[in-house]
């Protein structure tokens, strides 16, 4: 039986100026962490996820979190408290 780490579940929280956004998901790390399973530490997984998802690419998780934070910081409240504020990502 192969004793390598195949996948991980992650949860990330980004904050700025009192605003908070969260994301969670599942990442396929098969072959990306090459040390034996029993020697893997939390920091190894965090570093792998940072390399996979926290790049400056416009479609990366990092960019999406920043986009959501910027939206919240610049959010204009409606006059109607029951009207839902909707975040629409820029996919261009």
N, C-alpha and C positions, 0 to 999 in steps of 0.2 A: 504494500500500500504506500502511495506517495504521501509524504508528510510535509508537503509545502502548503503555504497559505494560498487559497484559491480566491476568496472574496471577503469583503468586509462591509459592514453597515456603518455609515458615518452620519454624524449630525454636526453642523457648523452654525455658529452664531456670529453675526457681524454687527458691530455697533458704531455709531458716530453721532455726536451731539445729542445723546439721549434717545436716538432712534435705534430700533433693533429689527433685524431681519434674520430669518432662519432658513436653513435648507437641510434636507436629509436625503439619503439615498443609499444605493448599493453600488459598490465598485468592484470590478473584476481586477484583481491584483495578481492573477496567475502568472508566474514567471517574472514579476516585477520586484519581488522581495526574494532575494536569492540565499539568504541565510537560513539555516535549519529552523524548522517550526518552533522547536522548544527553546530557541535562543532569541526569538523575535520579541522585541519590546514595543510598548505603545509608541515611543518616539520613532521607531522604524516605520510603523504604519502611517503616522502623521506625516513624516517626510515623503513617503511614497505618494500619499494623497495630495500633498502640496505640489509635488512634481507633476502629477496627473491633471490637477484641477485649478491650481492657483496661479496660472500663467497670465500674461498680459494680453492674451488673445481676446478679441471682442466677444467671442462666444463662450469663454471660459466661465466656470463657476465664480471665480473672483470678480470678473467683469459684471456678471449678472447681479451679484450681491451688492456691488458698488452702485449699479444702476438703480436697484431697488432702494438703497439708502438715500441716494440723491433725489429720487422721486418723493420719498417721505419727507426729506428736509425742505423740499420746494412745494409740498402739497398745499393746495388751496382748498380750504374747507367749504362745503356747500352751505347754503342757508338752511338746508333741511337735514336735521340730524339723522333721520332714518335713511337718507340717500347713501347708498354704498359707494365708497371710494374704490376705484378699480385701477389696478396696476396693469399696464399693457407694455410688454417688453418691446424694445426696438430691435427688430430682426434684420434690419437693412444692412 
